[in-house]
Amino acid sequence: VELVESGGGSAQTGGSLRLSCEASGNTDSNYFMAWFRQAPGKGREGVAVIDSDGVTSYDDSVKSRFTISKANAKNTLYLLMGSLKPEDTAMYYCAVLSHVWGGDPAPLEAYHYDYWGQGTQVTVSS
């Protein structure tokens, strides 16, 4: 599975951005897909995940501000980010969990995920 993110850039506090992640290769609509981010000097943290049934989970830091969605026909994952804050500044990555996951909710820990994109930078200025 190959993942390519796009849509990053600069925004002001309170603004919005939409990230996209196009998947190709051995894709499967049953895979879970997620967004992670990593700020300089910090670890990679889970932002949002969507499972094969379309059920979503979010990190508390982005709840009510970010929305994850996917278009199966286009093999594309999206992250609509609103009410942006300077602390949202990070490299954003999409990831795929391709093996069977028996837990609930879908995980937001990076070590569970099998495939990663190269990332797209988001910078929010105050």
N, C-alpha and C positions, 0 to 999 in steps of 0.2 A: 504494500500500500504506500503510495506517495501522497504527501500532503503539501499544499502550497497555500500559504496565507497571503492575504492582501487587505488593503483598506486602512492600514495604520497611517499615522501622521500626527500633526499637531492640532491641539484644540485649547480653548480657554476654559477656565473653571466654569462649570455649568453647561458646557457645550455637549455635543454628542458626536459619536463616530460609529460606523458600522464595519466590523471586520468580517471577512469571508475566508473560508478554507475549502479549497477544491480538492477532492480526493480522487485518485485514479489508481489503476492497477486492480488488485484482487479485493475490490470493495464488496461490502455486504450490508444491506439495510439493517441486519440484526446487530451490527457492531454498536457499541456505545461510543459516543464522541464527546470530547470535552475541550474546554479552553483553560489554559494555564497562563500564568504570567511570572516574570522574574525581573525584579528591580536590581540595580547594581548593588552588589554586596549582600544580596539576600537569596534565600533559597527559592526554588520554583514552587508556587502555590496554586492550588486549584481554584478556579473562578466559577465555572459552571459546567454542568454535564447534562447530556440528554441521552436517555436510554433508547432501546429499540422500539418501545411503545410510545415514545415521545414524552415520557415523564421527565421533568427537569428538576435539578437541584442546584442550589447556589451557595457560595460562601456568604457568610453573614455580611461581609464588608461590601458586597455588591447587590444584595437583595433589594428589590424594588427599583434599582437603577439600571441593571443590565438584564437583557433577555436573550437567551440562547434558543436557536431554532435550526431546523435543517430542511433541506429540500431533497428528498431521496431521489427524485427523477434527475436531479442535476448533480447528485453526489456532492452537495455543497452544505457546509455548516456555516452558520452566521452567529455573530455576537453583536447585538445592538446595545451600545453603551450610552447612557444618558446621565445627566447631572454629574458630569465628570469632575473629579477632584485631582489636585496635584499628586496625591498619593496613588492614583491610578497609573501614574507614569511607570512604564515597564515594557519589556519585550513580551509580546503575547504569542503563545504557541497553541496550535490545535493538536489534538492527540486522539488516537483510536485505541480502544480496548477490544481486542479481537477474540479473546478467549471467553469461555463461559464464566459468567459472574453470578454467583448465587446469593449475594447479599442484597440488602435494601437499606438505604438508597444506593444508587450507583456511586462509586467511589470518586473522591477528589484528591487522592494521593497519587503523586506522579509515578511511583514505582509499579502501579498496577497496569500502566499503559504500555502498549507494544510498539506503536508507530508515532513518529513526531514530525512536524513540519519544521522549517527553518526559522520561523518567527517573523513577526512584523512589529515595528516599534511604535508605541503610543506615547506621546509627550503632552502633558497637560500643564499649562502655565497659569499662574495666579493673576 
